[in-house]
Amino acid sequence: MNMLWLIRAKAWAKRPPSTKRIIFVFGIVAACVVLYLIERAGLLPEWMQLEARTGRGGMRF
């Protein structure tokens, strides 16, 4: 483990994040998980899906 991580952990233990921040972070994580599960189930609308690329192409400007 890097020494910097130990210093950060010490600072976080002294001043933990607020309850609102914890709820906010877990809400974002939950939203990402829900979007992933909806995508895997095939329930996304067509406008949210990526177009399939064919061949060997990159972005053209």
Sequence and secondary structure as in RCSB ss.txt:
>XXXX:A:sequence
MNMLWLIRAKAWAKRPPSTKRIIFVFGIVAACVVLYLIERAGLLPEWMQLEARTGRGGMRF
>XXXX:A:secstr
  HHHHHHHHHHHHS   HHHHHHHHHHHHHHHHHHHHHHHT S GGGS     SS     
